[in-house]
């Protein structure tokens, strides 16, 4: 028996394999896999919010940028009263003369001895003669002649402001503190602060950009501010040496 199985074992294995293949083949058409297909009914779209129309009512600016900025210069140490209606860029000639007289009297009081007082009186006389000569020279140039001035200055913001310890612009004329505020093609308001040193003769001997106090300045605003600061001139001062101060420039958008 075992010999017979051993003799026909390959045949039996072949028959068994064929049987299994036929069985599987005949059962394959009976095996079904069912999947539920859920139809996609939603359509995609891009949702956009309705644009808000810009009007004066829904544009909010800080007070710093909402206020008008006049094309004027302001001496922050100017003690005149302020007004938004009735104002003048420069002091009246009488106010300017009084401030000069007060300065002269203070210098004389501080001077020690008759010799020093005589020296100061000589310097004051020279200064007056020098000022008169310049006034005679420029009297036909309307740009350089100080206007009549007034008792009040502008209460708001100006494109140029400066502080030199009470010392005013040359000849009581703010035109000498020059304004470069429209020279650069900037898209927003820019403030540039320049620290200056002024000699006894009123000329600016040093102008340095103050980055810590300035805002958003490009090379155009910085270079223009430095150039115009060096062009500025202030009142003559008989003694005291160099004096430090600052000039602030506002560059307006075009």
HELIX and SHEET records of a PDB file:
HELIX    1   1 UNK A    2  UNK A    7  1                                   6    
HELIX    2   2 UNK A    9  UNK A   27  1                                  19    
HELIX    3   3 UNK A   28  UNK A   30  5                                   3    
HELIX    4   4 UNK A   63  UNK A   66  1                                   4    
HELIX    5   5 UNK A   93  UNK A  110  1                                  18    
HELIX    6   6 UNK A  113  UNK A  138  1                                  26    
HELIX    7   7 UNK A  170  UNK A  172  5                                   3    
HELIX    8   8 UNK A  174  UNK A  176  5                                   3    
HELIX    9   9 UNK A  219  UNK A  231  1                                  13    
SHEET    1   A 5 UNK A  69  UNK A  75  0                                        
SHEET    2   A 5 UNK A 157  UNK A 163  1                                        
SHEET    3   A 5 UNK A 243  UNK A 251 -1                                        
SHEET    4   A 5 UNK A 190  UNK A 198 -1                                        
SHEET    5   A 5 UNK A 204  UNK A 215 -1                                        
SHEET    1   B 2 UNK A  81  UNK A  83  0                                        
SHEET    2   B 2 UNK A 152  UNK A 154  1                                        
END                                                                             
